[in-house]
C-alpha cells in the first residue's frame, strides 16, 4: 500500500469517518474519470484544486463539485491574497500527493481549504484517496467537517 493511501486511510479513521476506500480498475485522475468509475454524477466528485498563495507561498485547496470551475478572481478574494499556479513540486511538498491523486485529507502540512457549497446538494460525494486509482465515498457534511474547510463562493 502506498504511503499516500495509508495517510488518507489514517486521516479518515482518525476523524471517525466510516468510509471504505475503493481501488478502481481504471484511473481516476480527472473528475470525469472518477465519476465514470464510481457510477455517479460529475458534480458528486469532490475535486481538489490547488493554487499557490502569492503572498504566503503555500498551497491553498479548493474542494469543488466535479462540474464546477474555480474562478481565479473569486478564489483570490476568498483566500485574501492573489493566487497563482502551484507547481507539482510544491503540491507534493505540502500535501504529500502527486497531481491526479490529491486527497481532501491526509496532507503532510495543514492546508487552508475552501469548500464548494454545491457538494452539500448530495447525500454522497467521492474524493481522491491519494493515488490515481483510489477513491472514497463520504457524506459531504462529514467531508466538510473533517477537512476544516470554509464554505465559500469561488466557482465560475
Rosetta constraint file for C-alpha pairs under 8 A:
AtomPair CA 1 CA 5 HARMONIC 6.65 0.50
AtomPair CA 1 CA 6 HARMONIC 6.77 0.50
AtomPair CA 2 CA 6 HARMONIC 6.28 0.50
AtomPair CA 3 CA 7 HARMONIC 6.21 0.50
AtomPair CA 4 CA 8 HARMONIC 6.41 0.50
AtomPair CA 4 CA 96 HARMONIC 6.80 0.50
AtomPair CA 4 CA 97 HARMONIC 6.44 0.50
AtomPair CA 4 CA 106 HARMONIC 7.81 0.50
AtomPair CA 4 CA 129 HARMONIC 7.76 0.50
AtomPair CA 4 CA 130 HARMONIC 4.99 0.50
AtomPair CA 4 CA 131 HARMONIC 6.88 0.50
AtomPair CA 5 CA 9 HARMONIC 6.21 0.50
AtomPair CA 5 CA 129 HARMONIC 5.95 0.50
AtomPair CA 5 CA 130 HARMONIC 5.02 0.50
AtomPair CA 5 CA 131 HARMONIC 6.53 0.50
AtomPair CA 5 CA 134 HARMONIC 7.82 0.50
AtomPair CA 6 CA 10 HARMONIC 5.94 0.50
AtomPair CA 7 CA 11 HARMONIC 6.02 0.50
AtomPair CA 7 CA 106 HARMONIC 5.08 0.50
AtomPair CA 7 CA 107 HARMONIC 7.68 0.50
AtomPair CA 7 CA 130 HARMONIC 7.99 0.50
AtomPair CA 8 CA 12 HARMONIC 6.17 0.50
AtomPair CA 8 CA 103 HARMONIC 7.14 0.50
AtomPair CA 8 CA 105 HARMONIC 5.96 0.50
AtomPair CA 8 CA 106 HARMONIC 4.65 0.50
AtomPair CA 8 CA 129 HARMONIC 5.85 0.50
AtomPair CA 8 CA 130 HARMONIC 6.44 0.50
AtomPair CA 9 CA 13 HARMONIC 6.09 0.50
AtomPair CA 9 CA 21 HARMONIC 7.43 0.50
AtomPair CA 9 CA 106 HARMONIC 7.89 0.50
AtomPair CA 9 CA 129 HARMONIC 7.72 0.50
AtomPair CA 10 CA 14 HARMONIC 5.93 0.50
AtomPair CA 10 CA 106 HARMONIC 7.40 0.50
AtomPair CA 11 CA 15 HARMONIC 6.17 0.50
AtomPair CA 11 CA 105 HARMONIC 6.31 0.50
AtomPair CA 11 CA 106 HARMONIC 5.23 0.50
AtomPair CA 12 CA 16 HARMONIC 6.41 0.50
AtomPair CA 12 CA 17 HARMONIC 5.32 0.50
AtomPair CA 12 CA 18 HARMONIC 7.69 0.50
AtomPair CA 12 CA 19 HARMONIC 7.16 0.50
AtomPair CA 12 CA 105 HARMONIC 7.38 0.50
AtomPair CA 12 CA 106 HARMONIC 7.92 0.50
AtomPair CA 13 CA 17 HARMONIC 5.76 0.50
AtomPair CA 13 CA 18 HARMONIC 7.25 0.50
AtomPair CA 15 CA 146 HARMONIC 6.27 0.50
AtomPair CA 17 CA 142 HARMONIC 7.45 0.50
AtomPair CA 19 CA 136 HARMONIC 6.71 0.50
AtomPair CA 19 CA 137 HARMONIC 6.60 0.50
AtomPair CA 19 CA 138 HARMONIC 6.40 0.50
AtomPair CA 20 CA 136 HARMONIC 6.04 0.50
AtomPair CA 20 CA 137 HARMONIC 7.11 0.50
AtomPair CA 21 CA 129 HARMONIC 6.98 0.50
AtomPair CA 21 CA 134 HARMONIC 6.61 0.50
AtomPair CA 21 CA 135 HARMONIC 5.76 0.50
AtomPair CA 21 CA 136 HARMONIC 4.56 0.50
AtomPair CA 21 CA 137 HARMONIC 7.50 0.50
AtomPair CA 22 CA 134 HARMONIC 5.49 0.50
AtomPair CA 22 CA 135 HARMONIC 5.51 0.50
AtomPair CA 22 CA 136 HARMONIC 6.00 0.50
AtomPair CA 23 CA 133 HARMONIC 5.62 0.50
AtomPair CA 23 CA 134 HARMONIC 4.50 0.50
AtomPair CA 23 CA 135 HARMONIC 6.73 0.50
AtomPair CA 24 CA 28 HARMONIC 7.61 0.50
AtomPair CA 24 CA 37 HARMONIC 6.52 0.50
AtomPair CA 24 CA 133 HARMONIC 5.32 0.50
AtomPair CA 24 CA 134 HARMONIC 6.06 0.50
AtomPair CA 24 CA 135 HARMONIC 7.58 0.50
AtomPair CA 25 CA 37 HARMONIC 7.85 0.50
AtomPair CA 25 CA 133 HARMONIC 7.21 0.50
AtomPair CA 26 CA 33 HARMONIC 7.94 0.50
AtomPair CA 26 CA 37 HARMONIC 7.02 0.50
AtomPair CA 26 CA 133 HARMONIC 6.40 0.50
AtomPair CA 27 CA 33 HARMONIC 6.61 0.50
AtomPair CA 27 CA 34 HARMONIC 7.46 0.50
AtomPair CA 27 CA 132 HARMONIC 5.47 0.50
AtomPair CA 27 CA 133 HARMONIC 4.84 0.50
AtomPair CA 28 CA 32 HARMONIC 7.82 0.50
AtomPair CA 28 CA 33 HARMONIC 4.81 0.50
AtomPair CA 28 CA 34 HARMONIC 4.31 0.50
AtomPair CA 28 CA 37 HARMONIC 7.10 0.50
AtomPair CA 28 CA 100 HARMONIC 7.53 0.50
AtomPair CA 28 CA 101 HARMONIC 7.97 0.50
AtomPair CA 28 CA 128 HARMONIC 7.81 0.50
AtomPair CA 28 CA 132 HARMONIC 5.31 0.50
AtomPair CA 28 CA 133 HARMONIC 5.33 0.50
AtomPair CA 28 CA 134 HARMONIC 7.24 0.50
AtomPair CA 28 CA 135 HARMONIC 7.67 0.50
AtomPair CA 29 CA 33 HARMONIC 6.51 0.50
AtomPair CA 29 CA 34 HARMONIC 6.92 0.50
AtomPair CA 29 CA 99 HARMONIC 7.99 0.50
AtomPair CA 29 CA 100 HARMONIC 4.27 0.50
AtomPair CA 29 CA 101 HARMONIC 6.29 0.50
AtomPair CA 29 CA 132 HARMONIC 5.12 0.50
AtomPair CA 29 CA 133 HARMONIC 7.46 0.50
AtomPair CA 30 CA 34 HARMONIC 6.20 0.50
AtomPair CA 30 CA 100 HARMONIC 6.76 0.50
AtomPair CA 31 CA 35 HARMONIC 6.07 0.50
AtomPair CA 31 CA 42 HARMONIC 6.54 0.50
AtomPair CA 31 CA 45 HARMONIC 6.03 0.50
AtomPair CA 31 CA 46 HARMONIC 8.00 0.50
AtomPair CA 31 CA 47 HARMONIC 6.53 0.50
AtomPair CA 31 CA 66 HARMONIC 5.32 0.50
AtomPair CA 31 CA 67 HARMONIC 7.78 0.50
AtomPair CA 32 CA 36 HARMONIC 6.09 0.50
AtomPair CA 32 CA 42 HARMONIC 6.06 0.50
AtomPair CA 32 CA 66 HARMONIC 7.45 0.50
AtomPair CA 33 CA 37 HARMONIC 6.15 0.50
AtomPair CA 34 CA 38 HARMONIC 6.00 0.50
AtomPair CA 34 CA 45 HARMONIC 7.00 0.50
AtomPair CA 34 CA 126 HARMONIC 8.00 0.50
AtomPair CA 34 CA 135 HARMONIC 7.66 0.50
AtomPair CA 35 CA 39 HARMONIC 5.72 0.50
AtomPair CA 35 CA 40 HARMONIC 5.12 0.50
AtomPair CA 35 CA 41 HARMONIC 5.88 0.50
AtomPair CA 35 CA 42 HARMONIC 5.32 0.50
AtomPair CA 35 CA 44 HARMONIC 7.38 0.50
AtomPair CA 35 CA 45 HARMONIC 6.35 0.50
AtomPair CA 36 CA 40 HARMONIC 6.75 0.50
AtomPair CA 38 CA 126 HARMONIC 7.80 0.50
AtomPair CA 40 CA 44 HARMONIC 6.42 0.50
AtomPair CA 40 CA 45 HARMONIC 7.99 0.50
AtomPair CA 41 CA 45 HARMONIC 7.48 0.50
AtomPair CA 42 CA 65 HARMONIC 7.47 0.50
AtomPair CA 42 CA 66 HARMONIC 5.08 0.50
AtomPair CA 42 CA 67 HARMONIC 5.65 0.50
AtomPair CA 43 CA 65 HARMONIC 4.57 0.50
AtomPair CA 43 CA 66 HARMONIC 4.39 0.50
AtomPair CA 43 CA 67 HARMONIC 5.07 0.50
AtomPair CA 43 CA 68 HARMONIC 7.37 0.50
AtomPair CA 43 CA 118 HARMONIC 7.92 0.50
AtomPair CA 43 CA 119 HARMONIC 7.18 0.50
AtomPair CA 44 CA 65 HARMONIC 6.17 0.50
AtomPair CA 44 CA 66 HARMONIC 6.45 0.50
AtomPair CA 44 CA 119 HARMONIC 6.67 0.50
AtomPair CA 44 CA 122 HARMONIC 6.92 0.50
AtomPair CA 44 CA 124 HARMONIC 6.97 0.50
AtomPair CA 44 CA 125 HARMONIC 4.56 0.50
AtomPair CA 44 CA 126 HARMONIC 6.12 0.50
AtomPair CA 45 CA 64 HARMONIC 7.92 0.50
AtomPair CA 45 CA 65 HARMONIC 5.70 0.50
AtomPair CA 45 CA 66 HARMONIC 4.79 0.50
AtomPair CA 45 CA 125 HARMONIC 5.64 0.50
AtomPair CA 45 CA 126 HARMONIC 4.81 0.50
AtomPair CA 45 CA 127 HARMONIC 6.14 0.50
AtomPair CA 46 CA 63 HARMONIC 5.84 0.50
AtomPair CA 46 CA 64 HARMONIC 5.43 0.50
AtomPair CA 46 CA 65 HARMONIC 5.14 0.50
AtomPair CA 46 CA 66 HARMONIC 6.00 0.50
AtomPair CA 46 CA 119 HARMONIC 7.12 0.50
AtomPair CA 46 CA 125 HARMONIC 6.29 0.50
AtomPair CA 46 CA 126 HARMONIC 5.72 0.50
AtomPair CA 46 CA 127 HARMONIC 5.11 0.50
AtomPair CA 46 CA 128 HARMONIC 7.82 0.50
AtomPair CA 47 CA 62 HARMONIC 7.82 0.50
AtomPair CA 47 CA 63 HARMONIC 5.44 0.50
AtomPair CA 47 CA 64 HARMONIC 5.19 0.50
AtomPair CA 47 CA 65 HARMONIC 6.13 0.50
AtomPair CA 47 CA 66 HARMONIC 5.62 0.50
AtomPair CA 47 CA 127 HARMONIC 6.80 0.50
AtomPair CA 47 CA 128 HARMONIC 7.73 0.50
AtomPair CA 48 CA 61 HARMONIC 6.43 0.50
AtomPair CA 48 CA 62 HARMONIC 5.88 0.50
AtomPair CA 48 CA 63 HARMONIC 4.88 0.50
AtomPair CA 48 CA 64 HARMONIC 6.77 0.50
AtomPair CA 48 CA 102 HARMONIC 6.18 0.50
AtomPair CA 48 CA 103 HARMONIC 6.61 0.50
AtomPair CA 48 CA 104 HARMONIC 6.28 0.50
AtomPair CA 48 CA 128 HARMONIC 7.98 0.50
AtomPair CA 49 CA 61 HARMONIC 5.75 0.50
AtomPair CA 49 CA 62 HARMONIC 5.06 0.50
AtomPair CA 49 CA 63 HARMONIC 6.33 0.50
AtomPair CA 49 CA 64 HARMONIC 7.45 0.50
AtomPair CA 49 CA 70 HARMONIC 7.85 0.50
AtomPair CA 50 CA 59 HARMONIC 6.28 0.50
AtomPair CA 50 CA 60 HARMONIC 5.67 0.50
AtomPair CA 50 CA 61 HARMONIC 4.74 0.50
AtomPair CA 50 CA 62 HARMONIC 6.32 0.50
AtomPair CA 50 CA 85 HARMONIC 7.88 0.50
AtomPair CA 50 CA 86 HARMONIC 6.52 0.50
AtomPair CA 50 CA 91 HARMONIC 7.45 0.50
AtomPair CA 51 CA 59 HARMONIC 5.54 0.50
AtomPair CA 51 CA 60 HARMONIC 5.27 0.50
AtomPair CA 51 CA 61 HARMONIC 6.63 0.50
AtomPair CA 51 CA 83 HARMONIC 5.98 0.50
AtomPair CA 51 CA 84 HARMONIC 5.73 0.50
AtomPair CA 51 CA 85 HARMONIC 5.31 0.50
AtomPair CA 51 CA 86 HARMONIC 4.98 0.50
AtomPair CA 52 CA 57 HARMONIC 6.12 0.50
AtomPair CA 52 CA 58 HARMONIC 5.61 0.50
AtomPair CA 52 CA 59 HARMONIC 4.51 0.50
AtomPair CA 52 CA 60 HARMONIC 6.06 0.50
AtomPair CA 52 CA 83 HARMONIC 5.53 0.50
AtomPair CA 52 CA 84 HARMONIC 5.09 0.50
AtomPair CA 52 CA 85 HARMONIC 5.63 0.50
AtomPair CA 52 CA 86 HARMONIC 4.60 0.50
AtomPair CA 53 CA 57 HARMONIC 5.12 0.50
AtomPair CA 53 CA 58 HARMONIC 5.43 0.50
AtomPair CA 53 CA 59 HARMONIC 5.95 0.50
AtomPair CA 53 CA 60 HARMONIC 6.41 0.50
AtomPair CA 53 CA 81 HARMONIC 6.44 0.50
AtomPair CA 53 CA 82 HARMONIC 6.25 0.50
AtomPair CA 53 CA 83 HARMONIC 4.76 0.50
AtomPair CA 53 CA 84 HARMONIC 6.45 0.50
AtomPair CA 54 CA 58 HARMONIC 7.86 0.50
AtomPair CA 54 CA 81 HARMONIC 6.77 0.50
AtomPair CA 54 CA 82 HARMONIC 5.49 0.50
AtomPair CA 54 CA 83 HARMONIC 5.42 0.50
AtomPair CA 54 CA 84 HARMONIC 6.23 0.50
AtomPair CA 55 CA 81 HARMONIC 6.36 0.50
AtomPair CA 55 CA 82 HARMONIC 7.04 0.50
AtomPair CA 58 CA 90 HARMONIC 7.86 0.50
AtomPair CA 58 CA 94 HARMONIC 7.69 0.50
AtomPair CA 59 CA 86 HARMONIC 6.84 0.50
AtomPair CA 59 CA 90 HARMONIC 7.40 0.50
AtomPair CA 59 CA 91 HARMONIC 6.84 0.50
AtomPair CA 59 CA 94 HARMONIC 7.07 0.50
AtomPair CA 59 CA 111 HARMONIC 6.81 0.50
AtomPair CA 59 CA 112 HARMONIC 7.53 0.50
AtomPair CA 60 CA 79 HARMONIC 7.75 0.50
AtomPair CA 60 CA 111 HARMONIC 6.28 0.50
AtomPair CA 60 CA 112 HARMONIC 5.26 0.50
AtomPair CA 60 CA 113 HARMONIC 6.03 0.50
AtomPair CA 61 CA 111 HARMONIC 6.77 0.50
AtomPair CA 61 CA 112 HARMONIC 6.17 0.50
AtomPair CA 61 CA 113 HARMONIC 4.58 0.50
AtomPair CA 61 CA 114 HARMONIC 6.29 0.50
AtomPair CA 62 CA 70 HARMONIC 7.78 0.50
AtomPair CA 62 CA 113 HARMONIC 5.74 0.50
AtomPair CA 62 CA 114 HARMONIC 4.85 0.50
AtomPair CA 62 CA 115 HARMONIC 6.07 0.50
AtomPair CA 62 CA 116 HARMONIC 7.53 0.50
AtomPair CA 63 CA 104 HARMONIC 7.24 0.50
AtomPair CA 63 CA 113 HARMONIC 7.29 0.50
AtomPair CA 63 CA 114 HARMONIC 6.08 0.50
AtomPair CA 63 CA 115 HARMONIC 4.90 0.50
AtomPair CA 63 CA 116 HARMONIC 5.99 0.50
AtomPair CA 64 CA 68 HARMONIC 6.49 0.50
AtomPair CA 64 CA 69 HARMONIC 7.71 0.50
AtomPair CA 64 CA 70 HARMONIC 7.56 0.50
AtomPair CA 64 CA 115 HARMONIC 6.27 0.50
AtomPair CA 64 CA 116 HARMONIC 4.76 0.50
AtomPair CA 64 CA 118 HARMONIC 7.58 0.50
AtomPair CA 64 CA 119 HARMONIC 7.00 0.50
AtomPair CA 64 CA 155 HARMONIC 7.92 0.50
AtomPair CA 65 CA 116 HARMONIC 6.59 0.50
AtomPair CA 65 CA 118 HARMONIC 6.26 0.50
AtomPair CA 65 CA 119 HARMONIC 5.59 0.50
AtomPair CA 68 CA 155 HARMONIC 6.31 0.50
AtomPair CA 68 CA 156 HARMONIC 7.09 0.50
AtomPair CA 69 CA 155 HARMONIC 5.49 0.50
AtomPair CA 69 CA 156 HARMONIC 5.67 0.50
AtomPair CA 70 CA 74 HARMONIC 7.88 0.50
AtomPair CA 70 CA 75 HARMONIC 6.84 0.50
AtomPair CA 70 CA 154 HARMONIC 5.86 0.50
AtomPair CA 70 CA 155 HARMONIC 4.39 0.50
AtomPair CA 70 CA 156 HARMONIC 5.92 0.50
AtomPair CA 71 CA 75 HARMONIC 5.96 0.50
AtomPair CA 71 CA 154 HARMONIC 5.79 0.50
AtomPair CA 71 CA 155 HARMONIC 4.96 0.50
AtomPair CA 71 CA 156 HARMONIC 4.80 0.50
AtomPair CA 72 CA 76 HARMONIC 6.00 0.50
AtomPair CA 72 CA 83 HARMONIC 7.16 0.50
AtomPair CA 72 CA 154 HARMONIC 7.74 0.50
AtomPair CA 73 CA 77 HARMONIC 6.28 0.50
AtomPair CA 74 CA 78 HARMONIC 6.18 0.50
AtomPair CA 74 CA 153 HARMONIC 7.20 0.50
AtomPair CA 74 CA 154 HARMONIC 4.80 0.50
AtomPair CA 74 CA 155 HARMONIC 7.08 0.50
AtomPair CA 75 CA 79 HARMONIC 6.06 0.50
AtomPair CA 75 CA 83 HARMONIC 7.56 0.50
AtomPair CA 75 CA 153 HARMONIC 7.92 0.50
AtomPair CA 75 CA 154 HARMONIC 4.86 0.50
AtomPair CA 75 CA 155 HARMONIC 7.63 0.50
AtomPair CA 76 CA 80 HARMONIC 5.93 0.50
AtomPair CA 76 CA 81 HARMONIC 5.41 0.50
AtomPair CA 76 CA 82 HARMONIC 4.99 0.50
AtomPair CA 76 CA 83 HARMONIC 5.46 0.50
AtomPair CA 77 CA 81 HARMONIC 6.64 0.50
AtomPair CA 77 CA 82 HARMONIC 7.63 0.50
AtomPair CA 78 CA 152 HARMONIC 7.04 0.50
AtomPair CA 78 CA 153 HARMONIC 7.68 0.50
AtomPair CA 78 CA 154 HARMONIC 6.96 0.50
AtomPair CA 86 CA 90 HARMONIC 6.32 0.50
AtomPair CA 86 CA 91 HARMONIC 6.46 0.50
AtomPair CA 87 CA 91 HARMONIC 6.29 0.50
AtomPair CA 88 CA 92 HARMONIC 6.08 0.50
AtomPair CA 88 CA 98 HARMONIC 6.89 0.50
AtomPair CA 88 CA 99 HARMONIC 6.55 0.50
AtomPair CA 89 CA 93 HARMONIC 6.00 0.50
AtomPair CA 90 CA 94 HARMONIC 6.15 0.50
AtomPair CA 91 CA 95 HARMONIC 5.70 0.50
AtomPair CA 91 CA 96 HARMONIC 7.15 0.50
AtomPair CA 91 CA 97 HARMONIC 6.86 0.50
AtomPair CA 91 CA 98 HARMONIC 7.04 0.50
AtomPair CA 91 CA 99 HARMONIC 7.43 0.50
AtomPair CA 92 CA 96 HARMONIC 4.53 0.50
AtomPair CA 92 CA 97 HARMONIC 4.92 0.50
AtomPair CA 92 CA 98 HARMONIC 5.55 0.50
AtomPair CA 92 CA 99 HARMONIC 7.84 0.50
AtomPair CA 93 CA 108 HARMONIC 7.66 0.50
AtomPair CA 94 CA 107 HARMONIC 6.93 0.50
AtomPair CA 94 CA 108 HARMONIC 5.73 0.50
AtomPair CA 94 CA 109 HARMONIC 5.58 0.50
AtomPair CA 94 CA 111 HARMONIC 7.86 0.50
AtomPair CA 95 CA 102 HARMONIC 7.35 0.50
AtomPair CA 95 CA 106 HARMONIC 7.62 0.50
AtomPair CA 95 CA 107 HARMONIC 4.29 0.50
AtomPair CA 95 CA 108 HARMONIC 5.05 0.50
AtomPair CA 95 CA 109 HARMONIC 6.38 0.50
AtomPair CA 95 CA 111 HARMONIC 7.75 0.50
AtomPair CA 96 CA 107 HARMONIC 5.91 0.50
AtomPair CA 96 CA 108 HARMONIC 5.47 0.50
AtomPair CA 97 CA 101 HARMONIC 6.15 0.50
AtomPair CA 97 CA 102 HARMONIC 5.14 0.50
AtomPair CA 97 CA 103 HARMONIC 7.40 0.50
AtomPair CA 97 CA 107 HARMONIC 7.72 0.50
AtomPair CA 97 CA 130 HARMONIC 6.08 0.50
AtomPair CA 97 CA 131 HARMONIC 7.69 0.50
AtomPair CA 98 CA 102 HARMONIC 6.24 0.50
AtomPair CA 98 CA 130 HARMONIC 7.86 0.50
AtomPair CA 98 CA 131 HARMONIC 7.73 0.50
AtomPair CA 100 CA 131 HARMONIC 7.27 0.50
AtomPair CA 100 CA 132 HARMONIC 5.66 0.50
AtomPair CA 101 CA 128 HARMONIC 5.66 0.50
AtomPair CA 101 CA 129 HARMONIC 6.64 0.50
AtomPair CA 101 CA 130 HARMONIC 4.63 0.50
AtomPair CA 101 CA 131 HARMONIC 4.44 0.50
AtomPair CA 101 CA 132 HARMONIC 4.88 0.50
AtomPair CA 101 CA 133 HARMONIC 7.92 0.50
AtomPair CA 102 CA 128 HARMONIC 6.19 0.50
AtomPair CA 102 CA 129 HARMONIC 7.32 0.50
AtomPair CA 102 CA 130 HARMONIC 5.53 0.50
AtomPair CA 102 CA 131 HARMONIC 7.48 0.50
AtomPair CA 103 CA 107 HARMONIC 7.73 0.50
AtomPair CA 103 CA 127 HARMONIC 6.44 0.50
AtomPair CA 103 CA 128 HARMONIC 4.69 0.50
AtomPair CA 103 CA 129 HARMONIC 5.22 0.50
AtomPair CA 103 CA 130 HARMONIC 5.21 0.50
AtomPair CA 104 CA 127 HARMONIC 6.82 0.50
AtomPair CA 104 CA 128 HARMONIC 7.15 0.50
AtomPair CA 104 CA 147 HARMONIC 6.69 0.50
AtomPair CA 105 CA 146 HARMONIC 7.79 0.50
AtomPair CA 105 CA 147 HARMONIC 6.17 0.50
AtomPair CA 107 CA 111 HARMONIC 7.33 0.50
AtomPair CA 112 CA 149 HARMONIC 7.16 0.50
AtomPair CA 113 CA 147 HARMONIC 7.47 0.50
AtomPair CA 113 CA 148 HARMONIC 7.16 0.50
AtomPair CA 113 CA 149 HARMONIC 4.53 0.50
AtomPair CA 113 CA 150 HARMONIC 6.36 0.50
AtomPair CA 114 CA 149 HARMONIC 4.73 0.50
AtomPair CA 114 CA 150 HARMONIC 4.59 0.50
AtomPair CA 114 CA 151 HARMONIC 5.68 0.50
AtomPair CA 114 CA 152 HARMONIC 6.22 0.50
AtomPair CA 115 CA 144 HARMONIC 6.95 0.50
AtomPair CA 115 CA 149 HARMONIC 5.62 0.50
AtomPair CA 115 CA 150 HARMONIC 5.57 0.50
AtomPair CA 115 CA 151 HARMONIC 4.41 0.50
AtomPair CA 115 CA 152 HARMONIC 5.97 0.50
AtomPair CA 116 CA 151 HARMONIC 5.96 0.50
AtomPair CA 116 CA 152 HARMONIC 6.07 0.50
AtomPair CA 116 CA 153 HARMONIC 6.63 0.50
AtomPair CA 116 CA 154 HARMONIC 7.27 0.50
AtomPair CA 116 CA 155 HARMONIC 7.59 0.50
AtomPair CA 117 CA 121 HARMONIC 7.59 0.50
AtomPair CA 117 CA 151 HARMONIC 5.99 0.50
AtomPair CA 117 CA 152 HARMONIC 6.89 0.50
AtomPair CA 117 CA 153 HARMONIC 7.54 0.50
AtomPair CA 119 CA 125 HARMONIC 7.06 0.50
AtomPair CA 119 CA 140 HARMONIC 6.15 0.50
AtomPair CA 120 CA 140 HARMONIC 5.50 0.50
AtomPair CA 120 CA 141 HARMONIC 6.59 0.50
AtomPair CA 122 CA 139 HARMONIC 7.81 0.50
AtomPair CA 122 CA 140 HARMONIC 7.07 0.50
AtomPair CA 123 CA 139 HARMONIC 5.74 0.50
AtomPair CA 123 CA 140 HARMONIC 6.92 0.50
AtomPair CA 124 CA 137 HARMONIC 6.25 0.50
AtomPair CA 124 CA 138 HARMONIC 5.40 0.50
AtomPair CA 124 CA 139 HARMONIC 4.57 0.50
AtomPair CA 124 CA 140 HARMONIC 6.10 0.50
AtomPair CA 125 CA 137 HARMONIC 5.53 0.50
AtomPair CA 125 CA 138 HARMONIC 5.53 0.50
AtomPair CA 125 CA 139 HARMONIC 6.17 0.50
AtomPair CA 125 CA 140 HARMONIC 5.95 0.50
AtomPair CA 126 CA 135 HARMONIC 6.46 0.50
AtomPair CA 126 CA 136 HARMONIC 5.38 0.50
AtomPair CA 126 CA 137 HARMONIC 4.39 0.50
AtomPair CA 126 CA 138 HARMONIC 6.29 0.50
AtomPair CA 127 CA 135 HARMONIC 5.51 0.50
AtomPair CA 127 CA 136 HARMONIC 5.49 0.50
AtomPair CA 127 CA 137 HARMONIC 6.59 0.50
AtomPair CA 127 CA 138 HARMONIC 7.83 0.50
AtomPair CA 128 CA 132 HARMONIC 7.64 0.50
AtomPair CA 128 CA 134 HARMONIC 6.24 0.50
AtomPair CA 128 CA 135 HARMONIC 4.54 0.50
AtomPair CA 128 CA 136 HARMONIC 6.61 0.50
AtomPair CA 129 CA 134 HARMONIC 5.10 0.50
AtomPair CA 129 CA 135 HARMONIC 4.76 0.50
AtomPair CA 129 CA 136 HARMONIC 6.33 0.50
AtomPair CA 130 CA 134 HARMONIC 6.77 0.50
AtomPair CA 130 CA 135 HARMONIC 7.93 0.50
AtomPair CA 138 CA 142 HARMONIC 6.86 0.50
AtomPair CA 138 CA 143 HARMONIC 6.54 0.50
AtomPair CA 139 CA 143 HARMONIC 6.37 0.50
AtomPair CA 140 CA 144 HARMONIC 6.09 0.50
AtomPair CA 141 CA 145 HARMONIC 6.19 0.50
AtomPair CA 142 CA 146 HARMONIC 6.11 0.50
AtomPair CA 143 CA 147 HARMONIC 6.00 0.50
AtomPair CA 144 CA 148 HARMONIC 6.16 0.50
AtomPair CA 144 CA 149 HARMONIC 5.87 0.50
AtomPair CA 144 CA 150 HARMONIC 7.80 0.50
AtomPair CA 145 CA 149 HARMONIC 7.30 0.50
